[in-house]
Amino acid sequence: MGSEALSPDRGMLDELRRRMAAVPGRGESATGHIPREQPLCRDLLPVPPPLADLLPEGGLPKGAVVAYTGAHSLLTGLLAAVTGNGGHAAVVGLPRLGLLAAAEMGAQLSHLAVIADPGPDPAEVAAVLLDGLDLVVLGLGGLVVPPARCRVLAARARNRGATLVVAGEWANPTLRLDSRVTGYRGLGSGRGRLRSVCLDVRVSAKAGQTRHGHMDLCAQAGRTEWLPRETVSCATEVTALREAVS
C-alpha cells in the first residue's frame, strides 16, 4: 500500500476503493456483514504495552470506534503497534502526525497510508478505508459529524471488523481515550538531552470505571519505546547512580 500521501482530487474515492479491495487478507473478507445485534468481534488490535494495561480487554477491539483527545504521540504509537505487527492502517486529516516518529516506534510504513488532505468530507474517506484496513485514524479538523452519520460509520466499522479512532468529537463511541503531556526527562536548566516524554492517559468505556495511568515515551538507541512510569523512574535512578560513581 505504501505511505505516500494522497490528495483529494477527482476520483480519489474510487482509487481508494480499488486499493482497499487489493489489501491482502482484508479486501476479500470485507464483503461479509455482521448483523447489527451481534456484539463486537473480540479480536483485538495490538497497542503500546503500557496502554494495554488500561484497556478493558488489553487491546482495541476490532469493529470499535474510539474517540480520542490529547497528544498525537499516542496516536502514532497505535499506528506503529498495528503496522509493526503486520496489520494495515491509515491516517486521515492529520498532516502533522510524524512518519519518522512512527518508524522509530517500529511502524512498517509500507503498511501505512497517509491522506493528509482528505478534502471537505474526511469521514467519507475514512468510511472507504474501513473496507480494507485494520485501523483508521481520522482527524476531523474541528468538523462536527452528525450523530446519525456517526452511527452509520460505527456500523460500517463493526461490519468490516475494522477499528476507527477519531481525533475529535464523536457521538456514542465504544471507548474514549485521552492523553496529556505532563513533563519531560533529561532536560536541565537550558541544557541537556531529552530522554523521555511523560504522558498521563485516561480510558473511559461505556460500562465500567474510568482507568487512569502514567507512561513514558523513551528514546533507546535510535528507537522509541513505551514504558510504564515506574519502570522509567527506576531506570533513571540507575543511570544517575552510574554517573555519580563514574
C-alpha positions in Angstrom: 0.0 0.0 0.0 2.8 2.4 0.9 2.9 5.5 3.0 2.6 8.0 0.1 0.2 10.9 0.7 -2.9 11.1 -1.4 -4.6 14.3 -2.5 -8.4 14.8 -2.7 -8.6 15.1 -6.5 -11.5 13.8 -8.6 -11.7 10.0 -8.5 -9.8 9.7 -5.2 -12.5 7.7 -3.6 -12.7 5.3 -6.5 -8.9 4.8 -6.3 -9.1 4.2 -2.6 -11.8 1.6 -3.1 -9.7 -0.2 -5.6 -6.7 -0.2 -3.2 -8.8 -1.4 -0.3 -10.1 -4.4 -2.4 -6.5 -5.3 -3.1 -5.2 -5.3 0.5 -4.1 -8.9 1.4 -6.3 -10.6 3.9 -8.8 -7.7 4.1 -10.3 -6.9 0.8 -12.0 -10.3 0.3 -13.2 -10.7 3.9 -14.6 -7.2 4.0 -17.6 -8.3 1.8 -19.3 -10.1 4.7 -21.6 -8.2 7.0 -22.1 -8.7 10.8 -25.7 -8.3 11.9 -26.3 -5.1 13.9 -27.4 -7.0 17.0 -24.2 -9.1 17.1 -21.6 -7.9 19.6 -18.2 -6.7 18.5 -15.7 -9.2 17.4 -13.4 -9.8 20.3 -10.3 -10.0 18.3 -8.0 -7.2 19.4 -5.6 -4.8 17.8 -2.2 -4.5 19.5 -1.4 -1.3 21.4 1.7 0.0 23.2 2.2 -2.2 26.2 1.5 0.3 29.0 -1.8 1.2 27.3 -2.8 -2.4 27.2 -2.9 -2.4 31.0 -5.5 0.4 30.9 -7.8 -1.0 28.2 -10.7 -3.2 29.4 -9.7 -6.1 27.2 -6.0 -5.4 26.8 -6.2 -4.0 23.2 -8.5 -2.2 20.9 -11.5 -4.3 19.9 -11.8 -4.8 16.1 -15.0 -3.1 15.0 -14.9 -0.4 17.7 -15.0 3.3 17.5 -12.6 5.2 19.8 -13.0 9.0 20.4 -9.5 10.4 21.1 -8.3 13.7 22.5 -4.9 14.9 23.5 -1.3 14.4 22.4 -0.5 13.0 18.9 2.2 10.7 20.4 -0.2 8.0 21.5 -2.0 8.0 18.1 1.4 7.4 16.5 2.0 4.6 18.9 -1.3 3.0 17.9 -0.3 3.1 14.2 3.1 1.7 15.0 1.8 -1.1 17.1 -0.7 -2.3 14.4 1.5 -2.0 11.4 4.6 -3.3 13.3 2.6 -6.5 13.9 1.7 -6.9 10.2 -1.6 -5.0 10.2 -2.7 -2.3 7.7 -3.6 1.2 8.8 -4.3 4.7 7.6 -4.2 8.2 9.0 -6.7 10.8 7.5 -6.7 14.5 8.0 -3.7 14.7 10.4 -0.9 16.2 8.3 1.3 16.9 11.4 1.4 13.3 12.5 5.1 12.3 12.0 6.1 9.3 10.0 9.6 9.4 11.3 8.3 9.1 14.9 6.1 6.2 13.8 9.1 4.5 12.2 11.2 4.9 15.4 8.3 3.2 17.3 8.5 0.2 15.0 5.9 1.1 12.4 6.1 -0.6 9.0 5.5 2.3 6.7 4.7 0.1 3.7 1.5 -0.9 5.7 0.5 2.7 6.4 -1.5 5.0 4.1 -1.5 8.8 4.7 -4.2 11.0 3.4 -3.1 14.4 4.7 -5.7 16.4 2.9 -8.9 14.4 2.5 -11.0 17.4 1.3 -14.2 18.7 2.7 -15.5 15.2 3.8 -12.8 13.3 5.7 -15.5 11.0 7.2 -16.3 9.7 3.8 -12.7 8.9 3.1 -12.4 7.1 6.4 -15.6 5.1 5.5 -13.9 3.8 2.3 -10.7 2.9 4.1 -12.6 0.9 6.7 -13.4 -1.6 4.0 -9.8 -2.8 3.7 -7.7 -1.8 6.7 -7.4 -2.9 10.3 -7.1 0.6 11.8 -8.2 4.0 10.5 -7.1 7.2 12.5 -9.4 10.1 11.5 -8.7 13.8 12.2 -11.8 15.9 11.9 -10.1 19.3 12.0 -12.9 20.8 14.0 -15.7 19.4 11.8 -18.8 18.1 13.6 -20.2 14.8 12.3 -23.9 14.5 13.0 -25.0 11.6 15.4 -26.9 9.8 12.6 -23.8 9.7 10.5 -21.7 8.6 13.4 -24.0 5.6 13.8 -23.6 4.8 10.1 -19.8 4.8 10.3 -19.8 2.9 13.5 -21.9 0.2 11.9 -19.5 0.1 8.9 -16.6 -0.4 11.3 -18.4 -3.1 13.1 -19.4 -4.9 9.9 -15.9 -4.7 8.4 -14.1 -5.7 11.7 -12.0 -2.5 11.4 -11.2 -0.1 14.2 -11.9 3.7 13.8 -10.0 6.1 16.1 -11.4 9.6 15.8 -9.4 12.7 16.9 -12.4 15.0 17.6 -15.9 14.9 18.8 -17.9 11.7 18.2 -21.3 10.6 19.3 -21.5 7.4 21.5 -18.1 5.8 20.9 -17.1 2.4 22.2 -14.2 4.0 24.2 -12.9 7.4 25.0 -9.2 7.8 25.2 -7.3 11.0 26.3 -3.6 11.6 26.7 -1.8 14.6 28.1 1.9 15.5 28.1 2.8 16.2 31.8 6.6 16.6 31.6 9.9 15.7 30.2 13.0 13.9 31.5 16.7 14.7 30.7 16.5 18.4 30.2 18.2 20.6 32.8 18.2 24.4 33.1 18.8 25.4 29.5 20.7 22.3 28.6 20.6 18.5 28.4 19.3 15.8 26.1 15.6 14.8 26.0 15.3 11.3 27.2 11.6 10.8 27.6 8.2 12.4 27.4 5.8 11.8 30.2 2.1 11.1 29.4 -1.0 10.8 31.6 -3.6 8.6 29.9 -7.3 8.2 30.7 -9.6 5.5 29.3 -13.4 5.5 29.6 -15.6 2.7 28.4 -19.4 2.6 28.1 -19.5 0.3 31.0 -17.1 0.2 33.9 -15.0 2.8 35.7 -12.6 5.2 34.0 -9.0 4.0 34.2 -6.1 6.3 34.6 -2.4 5.6 34.1 1.1 7.1 33.5 3.5 6.1 30.8 6.7 7.4 29.2 7.9 7.6 25.6 11.6 6.9 25.8 14.5 7.2 23.3 16.6 4.0 23.4 19.5 3.7 20.9 17.6 5.1 17.9 14.3 3.5 18.8 11.4 4.9 20.8 9.9 2.6 23.4 6.8 2.8 25.6 7.4 2.1 29.3 5.3 2.4 32.5 6.2 5.4 34.6 7.6 3.2 37.4 10.0 1.4 35.0 11.3 4.8 33.8 11.8 6.1 37.3 13.9 3.0 38.3 16.0 3.3 35.1 16.6 7.0 35.7 17.8 6.3 39.3 20.2 3.6 38.0 21.6 5.9 35.3 22.1 8.7 37.9 23.9 6.3 40.2 26.2 5.1 37.5 27.0 8.7 36.5 27.7 9.6 40.2 30.3 6.7 40.7 32.0 7.0 37.3 
